[in-house]
Amino acid sequence: MPTPQLPDEGERLQKVLAGAGVGSRRACEELIADGRVKVDGKVVSRLGTRVDPRTAVIHVDGKRVMLDDKVVHLALNKPRGVLSTMSDEQSKFGRARPTVYDYVAERSERLFHVGRLDVDSEGLLLMMNDGELAHRLTHPSYEVDKTYMAEVPGPVKPAVLRRLLAGVELEDGPVKVHKVRISDTLGQRAVLELVLHEGRKHIVKRLLAEVGHPVSRLVRTRFGPIRLGHQRPGTVRRLTSHEVADLYKVVDL
Ligand code: URA
């Protein structure tokens, strides 16, 4: 027969918070007493409260605190020529092209990549082993911003920018750009910065081809709250605890 769950099982909340790096035990006690800590969606302000760190979902000031250090969140700066797939199937027979899997092959976690970048696109690709977070980040209903820099033939007229913002009809339905600006002009070429909420296949290339500016280079510079910054191509970094908390926040987890 299973042992009944006793209310005083688990660990003290302030210890769990301190262990997750939120602050000293004393500082965590203050956060709890001030009503800034939620456990499983409810404010907990009683100091003796015990929680199960394996299952509790804890937020401090609305930001998720990660308790399980086996959950990893990575950012890859995907170089051009690398396929967005985790499948290593062809490796036995030799592969024509490298894949994003190659950058994390040594890791023991089973990682998902969050959305895709075309083989000739570059930039920020998030990888993680939290399936629910990965799913929400790519689901159109959560409307997570994705920012791209697209090099196109210039000049780009203001009417084109207005058309992108108004919405463009593609063969699989309309697409709207959330924000767009000309970030740079390089002789006969222009660099557009665009923010989209969706991730249909080749969406930026199809959209810009439709308005007469086919893309010659595409770099994703931001995914929700996470920025590519100066991360070097072909490198992987672990997201900071602040970045991770921000990611969970944008998709209400
Ligand atoms: N849109 C594209 O056209 N390609 C990408 O890789 C990402 C967005």
Residues whose N, C-alpha, C, O or C-beta is under 5 A from the ligand:
A	BS01	URA	R116 L117 D118 S121 R200 H202 I203 V204 K205 R206
